Each structure stands twice: as C-alpha cells, then as structure tokens.
Amino acid sequence: MDQIVGLPYCEIEFSKSGACHPPVPLFANGTTDLLVISHGWKNNELHARALYESIVRHMLNAGGAASGRVFSVVGVRWPSFLFKPDLSLLPDGDGAGDGGAAGLGDTDFSRQELKEYAAEVGAELGIADLDAFLETTEHARNGGGDAQDLVDALRAATLQRDPRDQDVADDHTALFEAPGDALVDAFKAPPQAPAPMMGGGAGAAAGFTESVADLLSRWRTGARAGVAGLLNQFTYYEMKARAGIVGRALAPVLDAVPAGLRIHLVGHSFGARVVSAAAAVMTRPVASLTLLQGAYSHNGLGLNIGGTATAGAFRAIIDTHRVTGPIAVTHTHNDTAVGFYYALASTLSGDVAAAYGLTNIVGGPNDLHGGIGANGALAMGPGEAIGLPAQPGQVPSLTLGKVTNIQADQIIAHHNDVQGPDVGRVVWGAIKVT
C-alpha cells in the first residue's frame, strides 16, 4: 500500500457514472479506524492529495498519534473540478469601483472565451457532436428563441442519469422547465442583492456583506455572459448530481469493511455531499461524520422543511441512526463560495425565480437554498443538533449521536481554508469519542 503522512493509504477512483475498482486491500492489517476523505469542486489529483495530507497530519497532531488507535486512510477521487463559481466575475481591479454593478461598461465575454468554455462544458457532459454544440452556443446569445436548442441539448445531456437523482432535479425546477431565452436572460446581469445583504452586521456577517458587494461590482454582463452563466449552471447541476452518484457507489465498498473496524467519513465542499450520500444508504454504521464547509442544502439533514412534511435529501442518516458517533458540521459566512455562490447556483435571479416561487438570493438561514457550510444543519428535530463556537487551538468536545454545528468564523477564512491545524482538531474531535 501507499502511505500518507506515515499511514497506510489507498485511493478509490470513481468515474462520472460511479464505476470504480476498489483497491485490495483497502486497509492495512491491524487497523482499528478507517479514515475516508472526499474532496469537493475544482480539485485535481494533486489538490486532493494535498488536502488529504493536511487533514491527516493535523488530525494526528491533535491527538490521533498518541491515541493508541491504528489508522488507515482512503482517499476518494472523483471528476469534480469543472464548476467555476467565479466564472461571471471580472478579475480584481477591473470592476466598476464605487459605481457598482450598474456602472459597468462593456464587460461581456468575448466570442473566443465563450467558445472555449462551451467546448469544456460540452466535453465534460459527454456531448458527441461538439461542433454542432458550439454553433448552438453561439446562436443562443441572439435571443428570440435561439437559446432553446442549447437548453434542450444541455437538458438531454444532464438528465441521462440514475433516476434516484430526482432530489437534485427538484432543487432546479426552473433550470429544466423555464424557456431557454428566459434562462439566458437570468444570467445576463448580476443578481439583485436583497435588503439583508445591504445592511451591516457583526463579525463574518459584515464581511460577507462586503464580499458580496465586491462580487456584484465585478459581474460580467451581456448576452455571452448570459450564455456562459447558463453553461456554468448546468455544470453545477451535473456535479451536484454526480456527487450523489459517487457517494451511493462508495457505500457498498464501505459496507464490505468488517464490522469491528470504525469508519470515519470526512468531506469538504461537494465532498460533504459524497460522504453524506454514502452514509445515507450504507447498511453498516459509521463511527463519525465530519462535513467541512459542505456544499449542500442547510436542510439536507432536516425534517419538516418549510413547515411541510418534506425531509432533507440525507435525512436517513438521522432517522436510521446511521452515525453512531458525532456529526460535525463546520459553517461560516467567511465562505462566500457556499454562502453566496451555492445559493446563487441553486436558484435563479429576476423574473425566472419569481415565476417558480424561489426566494431572493441571500444564502442566509431563511433562504430555502442556503448552504450547510454557511448556516450549519437546520430544520433539525428537538435535541438532534447543538451549536458550538470553534476555539482556535482547542479540540472541540463533541457528543455521540448529535449533530454539532461548529461556528467556524475564527478558524476558517474562506471556502478552501480547510488545511489548517484547527480543522484537524475538528476531525479528531469527532473521532476521539467513538
């Protein structure tokens, strides 16, 4: 077996469809605890390996090395790197400054930029005739119904999947029902910031407001920007669905692990969706689950969402007591990727959103499309979840069988800031009490 920070290590690589060939053996002889980690969006092999090394190293330094436990590590690899949260932004310093988004001049994509991005998307979605797809993309910017052919092609490419992804499709009703031109128009200009974004606040909330104002001031606008934004929206949907497919494919691999060995699942960003999807359908228990700046709904573990009988996509984890130890959830509005872009990509702006009954894009706890990495696990039942502020330099005290929403303003500065010592302390906090 390979090694990572001195521990036995192997990787499981999944295809877009969830196919894999699990390595044998999956763990070393004498292992007591198997640490399974999944990366999220925009991570290639090198980025994923660096993430895993940092998490393992800091977990060991936090107390794992002296615990008497024998660890093996499994790294999950899956094709997830295409979604570009900052696609619609101009580079720093190229915005409208104090003039705001309304003062932007000609900030559209060039024909070449759009063509190159469309080629990436078409290849990633497996569209066979790329030349025809690129021509359709070019026509889509003209309006007058010309976008419908592009939208039809994107819908056909993304809906050819496992029907169990209906929960993902339900989150994107407008994307699959709205007219093509209306969808392109929704991405031609920046979303309107609702009142809660405009006001001040304390701590990370104030920083979040300032960060979003900066993002909106650098938003690309125009017909090609609308098409590019739509293409990016479909890659987001594809990756969101793909994370669920990979997680369900991971489940039987882990179910084959002997019952006496403790399994600890850790996921960052969309990797949190991977490990949650796995835990929700596994037949054997999981010792701990740690979600680092998770990129899925803050209602994903909840019940009675919005005052209805609707349960979150991963509610089975709670209802079936799938995790015997702690479920640790880091969250902070320092994370604009989840706090803003997740909410943006899970809804649409303007008239399209209004027509489908979608909320304004805030990303806060009252937004139906808010992320768990921004707000923690919400809509939980009585006694199922507790809140805890992260203390730099300290291992958090977590509780067996409880969801702990760890307010991470002091230890996580942005979405990808999960390679520091305090994140390792969170992981060890979840493991040590099992």
PLY file of the C-alpha trace (Angstrom):
ply
format ascii 1.0
element vertex 434
property float x
property float y
property float z
element edge 433
property int vertex1
property int vertex2
end_header
0.00 0.00 0.00
0.94 3.63 -0.45
1.44 5.91 2.56
0.18 9.33 3.55
1.84 11.10 6.50
3.22 7.70 7.53
-0.16 5.93 7.49
-1.32 3.20 5.09
-3.15 4.90 2.23
-5.06 3.95 -0.88
-7.29 5.79 -3.34
-10.64 4.81 -4.81
-11.19 6.48 -8.16
-14.75 6.84 -9.44
-15.94 7.63 -12.95
-18.74 10.08 -13.75
-21.20 7.19 -13.58
-19.91 5.93 -10.24
-17.94 2.99 -11.63
-14.84 2.05 -9.66
-12.43 -0.77 -8.96
-11.78 -0.74 -5.21
-8.15 -1.44 -4.34
-7.35 -4.60 -2.43
-6.58 -4.40 0.39
-8.50 -1.28 1.41
-6.68 -1.04 4.74
-3.66 -2.50 6.49
-3.73 -5.41 8.90
-4.38 -4.38 12.47
-6.30 -1.22 11.50
-8.81 -0.08 14.11
-10.00 3.12 12.40
-10.50 3.76 8.69
-10.49 7.45 7.73
-12.31 8.03 4.40
-11.94 11.53 2.91
-13.52 13.11 -0.17
-12.54 16.32 -1.94
-15.00 18.76 -3.49
-15.20 21.02 -6.51
-12.24 22.19 -8.59
-9.86 19.62 -7.11
-7.50 17.69 -9.33
-5.36 14.77 -8.12
-2.61 16.96 -6.67
-5.04 19.28 -4.88
-6.95 16.34 -3.43
-3.79 14.64 -2.19
-2.59 17.87 -0.55
-5.95 18.25 1.18
-5.85 14.69 2.49
-2.29 15.04 3.73
-3.08 18.20 5.67
-6.21 16.78 7.28
-4.45 13.58 8.32
-1.34 15.36 9.58
-3.27 17.81 11.73
-5.63 15.12 12.99
-2.63 13.11 14.18
-1.01 16.17 15.74
-4.25 16.99 17.55
-4.12 13.72 19.46
-4.65 10.90 17.00
-0.99 9.84 17.02
-0.99 9.26 20.78
-4.40 7.64 20.99
-3.33 4.03 20.60
-5.51 3.68 17.53
-4.22 2.22 14.28
-5.34 4.30 11.30
-5.58 3.57 7.60
-6.68 6.25 5.14
-8.80 6.03 1.99
-8.86 8.97 -0.40
-11.85 9.29 -2.73
-11.18 10.66 -6.20
-13.99 11.72 -8.50
-14.31 14.06 -11.54
-15.49 17.28 -9.91
-13.28 20.15 -10.96
-15.26 21.92 -13.71
-17.76 24.16 -11.88
-16.40 27.73 -11.75
-18.01 29.90 -9.07
-16.07 32.95 -10.25
-16.80 32.45 -13.96
-19.02 35.53 -14.19
-16.56 37.86 -12.48
-14.02 40.23 -13.91
-10.53 39.99 -12.36
-9.87 42.01 -9.22
-9.50 45.69 -10.04
-11.49 45.53 -13.28
-14.88 46.29 -11.79
-16.90 49.45 -11.59
-15.46 50.55 -8.26
-17.76 52.84 -6.35
-20.12 52.92 -9.31
-21.34 49.40 -8.51
-22.70 46.88 -10.95
-24.90 49.44 -12.72
-21.78 51.36 -13.75
-20.12 48.51 -15.60
-19.34 49.17 -19.22
-18.64 46.52 -21.84
-17.87 43.54 -19.62
-19.23 40.72 -21.75
-17.32 37.57 -22.66
-15.53 37.59 -25.98
-16.60 35.13 -28.67
-13.39 33.16 -28.13
-13.85 32.98 -24.34
-17.37 31.68 -24.75
-16.32 29.16 -27.40
-13.51 27.79 -25.22
-15.75 27.46 -22.19
-18.54 25.86 -24.20
-16.04 23.30 -25.53
-15.05 22.44 -21.94
-18.66 22.03 -20.87
-19.63 20.01 -23.90
-16.72 17.61 -23.41
-17.44 17.23 -19.70
-21.12 16.46 -20.32
-20.25 13.90 -22.99
-21.92 15.73 -25.90
-20.92 13.77 -29.01
-21.13 16.45 -31.71
-19.10 19.27 -30.18
-19.03 21.34 -33.39
-22.82 21.43 -33.51
-22.95 22.22 -29.80
-20.56 25.16 -30.23
-22.66 26.51 -33.08
-25.79 26.21 -30.95
-24.00 28.03 -28.13
-23.07 30.91 -30.44
-26.68 31.25 -31.64
-28.06 31.20 -28.10
-26.87 34.73 -27.40
-29.12 36.18 -30.10
-32.39 35.82 -28.18
-35.74 35.43 -29.88
-35.97 31.76 -29.02
-32.47 30.91 -30.22
-31.42 29.71 -26.75
-33.94 26.88 -26.66
-31.84 24.50 -28.76
-28.89 24.99 -26.41
-31.02 24.47 -23.32
-32.58 21.34 -24.85
-29.11 19.93 -25.56
-27.94 20.65 -22.02
-31.06 19.13 -20.50
-30.70 15.99 -22.60
-27.05 15.58 -21.58
-27.62 16.07 -17.85
-30.84 14.08 -17.45
-29.40 10.83 -18.79
-28.65 9.52 -15.33
-29.77 7.40 -12.42
-33.41 8.29 -11.62
-32.56 8.42 -7.89
-31.21 11.92 -8.51
-34.75 13.30 -8.51
-34.00 15.16 -5.26
-31.36 17.14 -7.16
-33.72 17.85 -10.06
-36.34 19.09 -7.61
-33.89 21.77 -6.44
-33.53 23.02 -10.01
-37.08 23.09 -11.34
-36.61 26.33 -13.27
-33.48 25.03 -14.96
-35.50 22.20 -16.50
-38.80 23.97 -17.12
-38.19 27.65 -17.93
-37.94 28.81 -21.58
-34.41 28.93 -22.94
-34.27 32.68 -23.54
-35.56 33.39 -20.03
-32.74 31.29 -18.60
-30.08 33.12 -20.61
-31.59 36.46 -19.64
-31.36 35.46 -15.96
-27.55 35.38 -16.22
-27.00 38.48 -18.36
-26.72 40.76 -15.35
-25.78 40.34 -11.70
-28.43 39.15 -9.27
-30.13 41.84 -7.25
-28.84 41.89 -3.70
-31.81 41.76 -1.32
-32.05 44.05 1.69
-30.33 41.72 4.22
-27.17 41.89 2.12
-27.19 45.67 2.03
-27.16 46.24 5.76
-24.23 45.92 8.12
-23.70 43.39 10.85
-21.15 41.87 13.14
-18.26 39.51 12.50
-18.41 37.31 9.46
-21.87 38.59 8.52
-20.47 42.09 7.91
-17.53 40.65 5.99
-19.95 38.57 3.94
-21.95 41.68 3.03
-18.78 43.48 1.92
-17.55 40.47 -0.05
-20.84 40.10 -1.91
-20.88 43.83 -2.72
-17.41 43.42 -4.25
-18.52 40.38 -6.25
-21.54 42.19 -7.64
-19.41 45.19 -8.63
-17.25 42.90 -10.83
-20.05 40.95 -12.50
-19.75 40.36 -16.24
-22.81 41.49 -18.18
-24.17 40.91 -21.65
-25.54 38.26 -23.98
-22.48 35.99 -23.97
-22.24 36.33 -20.18
-25.82 35.06 -20.04
-24.94 32.01 -22.11
-21.73 31.35 -20.14
-23.62 31.63 -16.85
-26.20 29.16 -18.09
-23.50 26.70 -19.15
-21.91 27.02 -15.71
-25.29 26.43 -14.06
-25.60 23.10 -15.84
-22.09 22.06 -14.76
-23.15 22.85 -11.18
-26.24 20.67 -11.55
-24.16 17.91 -13.14
-21.58 17.93 -10.37
-24.21 18.08 -7.64
-25.87 15.02 -9.10
-22.51 13.34 -9.72
-21.53 13.71 -6.07
-24.63 11.77 -5.09
-23.91 9.06 -7.65
-20.34 8.68 -6.37
-21.50 8.60 -2.75
-24.02 5.85 -3.43
-21.32 3.89 -5.28
-18.95 4.35 -2.33
-21.49 2.89 0.11
-21.20 -0.81 -0.86
-17.40 -0.56 -0.85
-17.52 0.59 2.77
-20.28 -1.87 3.72
-17.80 -4.63 2.93
-15.44 -3.38 5.66
-15.53 -5.70 8.73
-17.97 -4.59 11.41
-15.31 -4.32 14.12
-13.45 -1.57 12.28
-14.58 2.02 12.86
-15.23 4.09 9.74
-14.88 7.88 9.87
-16.18 9.90 6.91
-14.81 13.37 6.12
-15.90 15.51 3.18
-15.06 19.02 2.02
-17.37 21.12 -0.16
-19.17 18.78 -2.59
-17.18 16.00 -0.94
-19.52 16.53 2.02
-22.33 15.54 -0.32
-20.36 12.46 -1.41
-19.86 11.14 2.12
-23.39 12.07 3.20
-24.86 10.24 0.21
-22.76 7.22 1.17
-23.76 7.30 4.84
-27.44 7.64 3.97
-27.57 4.29 2.17
-24.91 2.24 3.96
-26.07 -0.85 5.79
-23.35 -0.79 8.44
-22.87 2.04 10.95
-20.44 4.91 10.57
-18.42 5.94 13.63
-18.24 9.67 12.79
-19.13 12.09 10.01
-17.34 15.42 9.52
-18.65 17.93 6.96
-16.12 20.69 6.22
-17.79 23.68 4.55
-20.33 21.40 2.96
-21.84 22.44 -0.38
-25.33 21.14 0.05
-28.56 22.44 1.49
-28.62 23.51 5.12
-31.84 21.48 5.24
-30.13 18.33 3.93
-30.30 16.55 7.30
-33.54 18.21 8.38
-37.21 17.33 8.57
-40.46 19.26 8.15
-38.71 21.72 5.87
-40.58 24.95 5.30
-43.41 23.81 7.55
-44.19 20.82 5.33
-43.59 17.10 5.74
-40.63 17.31 3.36
-37.38 15.81 4.66
-33.84 16.61 3.57
-32.04 14.50 0.98
-29.88 12.87 3.67
-32.41 12.69 6.49
-31.99 8.90 6.57
-28.65 9.44 8.31
-30.53 10.83 11.31
-33.69 8.72 11.20
-31.84 5.40 10.98
-29.06 6.42 13.41
-26.54 5.64 10.70
-23.78 7.56 12.51
-23.17 6.23 16.00
-20.72 8.97 16.94
-20.67 12.73 16.31
-21.70 14.52 13.16
-19.51 17.63 12.99
-20.54 20.47 10.65
-18.29 23.50 10.16
-20.03 26.64 8.95
-19.13 30.31 8.47
-20.17 33.21 6.27
-16.48 33.81 5.65
-17.20 31.18 2.99
-18.76 33.13 0.12
-18.50 30.09 -2.18
-21.18 28.32 -0.14
-22.72 31.40 1.48
-23.32 33.19 -1.84
-22.49 31.08 -4.89
-24.21 27.95 -3.61
-27.42 29.91 -3.09
-26.99 31.62 -6.46
-26.42 28.34 -8.30
-29.34 26.68 -6.53
-31.81 29.27 -7.74
-32.16 31.85 -10.48
-32.50 35.62 -10.40
-35.16 38.03 -11.61
-38.45 37.08 -13.25
-37.45 33.43 -13.71
-37.05 32.99 -9.97
-40.32 34.77 -9.23
-42.19 32.61 -11.72
-41.07 29.45 -9.93
-41.64 30.70 -6.40
-37.95 30.90 -5.49
-36.60 33.10 -2.72
-34.23 36.02 -3.07
-30.57 35.08 -3.12
-29.27 35.70 0.35
-27.65 32.44 1.38
-28.72 33.01 4.99
-30.72 30.73 7.28
-34.05 31.98 5.91
-33.09 31.25 2.31
-34.55 27.97 1.09
-31.35 27.48 -0.92
-28.82 28.31 1.79
-25.82 26.01 2.24
-24.87 23.87 5.23
-21.33 25.27 5.08
-22.73 28.76 5.65
-25.51 28.18 8.17
-24.96 24.73 9.66
-27.54 21.92 9.72
-31.01 23.45 10.07
-34.59 22.17 10.39
-33.42 19.52 12.85
-35.72 17.85 15.36
-35.71 18.60 19.10
-32.40 17.66 20.69
-30.83 16.48 17.43
-28.39 19.36 16.96
-26.34 21.67 19.14
-24.22 24.72 18.38
-20.62 25.24 19.36
-18.16 28.04 18.54
-14.79 26.86 17.33
-11.94 27.87 19.64
-8.56 28.21 17.92
-6.03 25.79 19.34
-8.65 23.58 21.03
-10.14 20.23 20.13
-13.94 20.64 20.25
-15.92 18.49 22.68
-18.44 16.65 20.52
-21.31 14.41 21.56
-22.15 10.90 20.40
-25.25 10.74 18.25
-25.60 14.52 17.92
-25.13 16.97 15.08
-22.77 19.72 16.25
-22.87 22.91 14.20
-19.38 24.34 14.71
-19.38 28.09 14.13
-16.01 28.40 12.36
-15.51 32.16 11.91
-12.31 32.03 13.95
-10.69 29.07 12.20
-11.86 29.15 8.53
-11.28 32.28 6.45
-12.74 31.10 3.12
-14.16 28.04 1.39
-10.87 26.26 0.77
-9.29 27.19 4.11
-9.64 23.68 5.50
-5.99 22.64 5.61
-5.03 24.26 8.90
-4.39 22.74 12.35
-7.80 23.72 13.72
-9.62 21.77 11.03
-7.55 18.74 12.00
-8.68 19.34 15.59
-12.31 19.25 14.45
-11.75 15.93 12.69
-10.00 14.49 15.74
-12.78 15.82 17.98
-15.26 13.72 16.01
-13.06 10.62 16.03
-11.76 10.57 19.58
-15.07 9.97 21.37
-16.05 6.96 19.24
0 1
1 2
2 3
3 4
4 5
5 6
6 7
7 8
8 9
9 10
10 11
11 12
12 13
13 14
14 15
15 16
16 17
17 18
18 19
19 20
20 21
21 22
22 23
23 24
24 25
25 26
26 27
27 28
28 29
29 30
30 31
31 32
32 33
33 34
34 35
35 36
36 37
37 38
38 39
39 40
40 41
41 42
42 43
43 44
44 45
45 46
46 47
47 48
48 49
49 50
50 51
51 52
52 53
53 54
54 55
55 56
56 57
57 58
58 59
59 60
60 61
61 62
62 63
63 64
64 65
65 66
66 67
67 68
68 69
69 70
70 71
71 72
72 73
73 74
74 75
75 76
76 77
77 78
78 79
79 80
80 81
81 82
82 83
83 84
84 85
85 86
86 87
87 88
88 89
89 90
90 91
91 92
92 93
93 94
94 95
95 96
96 97
97 98
98 99
99 100
100 101
101 102
102 103
103 104
104 105
105 106
106 107
107 108
108 109
109 110
110 111
111 112
112 113
113 114
114 115
115 116
116 117
117 118
118 119
119 120
120 121
121 122
122 123
123 124
124 125
125 126
126 127
127 128
128 129
129 130
130 131
131 132
132 133
133 134
134 135
135 136
136 137
137 138
138 139
139 140
140 141
141 142
142 143
143 144
144 145
145 146
146 147
147 148
148 149
149 150
150 151
151 152
152 153
153 154
154 155
155 156
156 157
157 158
158 159
159 160
160 161
161 162
162 163
163 164
164 165
165 166
166 167
167 168
168 169
169 170
170 171
171 172
172 173
173 174
174 175
175 176
176 177
177 178
178 179
179 180
180 181
181 182
182 183
183 184
184 185
185 186
186 187
187 188
188 189
189 190
190 191
191 192
192 193
193 194
194 195
195 196
196 197
197 198
198 199
199 200
200 201
201 202
202 203
203 204
204 205
205 206
206 207
207 208
208 209
209 210
210 211
211 212
212 213
213 214
214 215
215 216
216 217
217 218
218 219
219 220
220 221
221 222
222 223
223 224
224 225
225 226
226 227
227 228
228 229
229 230
230 231
231 232
232 233
233 234
234 235
235 236
236 237
237 238
238 239
239 240
240 241
241 242
242 243
243 244
244 245
245 246
246 247
247 248
248 249
249 250
250 251
251 252
252 253
253 254
254 255
255 256
256 257
257 258
258 259
259 260
260 261
261 262
262 263
263 264
264 265
265 266
266 267
267 268
268 269
269 270
270 271
271 272
272 273
273 274
274 275
275 276
276 277
277 278
278 279
279 280
280 281
281 282
282 283
283 284
284 285
285 286
286 287
287 288
288 289
289 290
290 291
291 292
292 293
293 294
294 295
295 296
296 297
297 298
298 299
299 300
300 301
301 302
302 303
303 304
304 305
305 306
306 307
307 308
308 309
309 310
310 311
311 312
312 313
313 314
314 315
315 316
316 317
317 318
318 319
319 320
320 321
321 322
322 323
323 324
324 325
325 326
326 327
327 328
328 329
329 330
330 331
331 332
332 333
333 334
334 335
335 336
336 337
337 338
338 339
339 340
340 341
341 342
342 343
343 344
344 345
345 346
346 347
347 348
348 349
349 350
350 351
351 352
352 353
353 354
354 355
355 356
356 357
357 358
358 359
359 360
360 361
361 362
362 363
363 364
364 365
365 366
366 367
367 368
368 369
369 370
370 371
371 372
372 373
373 374
374 375
375 376
376 377
377 378
378 379
379 380
380 381
381 382
382 383
383 384
384 385
385 386
386 387
387 388
388 389
389 390
390 391
391 392
392 393
393 394
394 395
395 396
396 397
397 398
398 399
399 400
400 401
401 402
402 403
403 404
404 405
405 406
406 407
407 408
408 409
409 410
410 411
411 412
412 413
413 414
414 415
415 416
416 417
417 418
418 419
419 420
420 421
421 422
422 423
423 424
424 425
425 426
426 427
427 428
428 429
429 430
430 431
431 432
432 433
